[in-house]
Structures are given as structure tokens and as C-alpha cells.
């Protein structure tokens, strides 16, 4: 199950992530940019996204607890999020991964296709991938 994160999820998200500071994390919760991935009513991961240019949903990160990976939880969360985005009349979704990471294979299994990359000095290329949700 995928649901919007609430302030009740703050401790779970903070323990799971070394990313933004507390205020930024709370702002992401308030802005509706975080979804909690649950199984049997227990949080096991999260998905963070933004809407680029108000027209393109972009998955910034999806994380599933290590001991719950490789059993379809991430796949189900992505599909649920895509349905939510389609219901909001978005036509495409976007994500990215470093070119040297295996995550690109995860995305390709769901029909995501390469659509460009950015290369910064001293860093692996960031590969952008999109998925067509069908007619809006």
C-alpha cells in the first residue's frame, strides 16, 4: 500500500534517511511529496517525488527496507504511484539514476526508457528515464 506521509511518519522517515534536515523533511511531508510504502500496516519504505514544471511527475527516490527488498514491494509502490499520477491527468513520469548503478535495470523492467543524461565533472553520468502512462 502507498499512502501520503503524515507528521506521524517523521520518526520513521528520519531514521530511514540521512537526506534533508528536519525542517526540510517536515516541509516535504506538508507539501505532499512523500509517500509511505506499507505492508500489513507497517511502514517498510518511502517514495519521494516532485512535479517538474507543474507537468512532469519525477520520482526523486524510492527506498525499501533492505530486508524487504526483492519481493515486489518497490514494484507495487511504483505502479500505485503511477496510477495516482495518471488519475491526476499526467501523461508521463520521470526518474533518474546514476549510470553506474544497477537501479536502471529496475526501471527498465517497468517500461521506463532512457531520455537523456547529465554529466558533471568527477561524477558518474545521471541517466534520466521516462515512462508513458498513456492518454491523459
Secondary structure by P-SEA (a helix, b strand, c coil): cbbbbcccaaaaaaaacccccaaaaaaaaaaccbbbbbcccccccbbbbbbccccccccccccccccccccaaaaaaaaaaaaaaaaacccbbbbbbbccccaaaaaaaabbbbccccccccccbbbbbbbbcccc
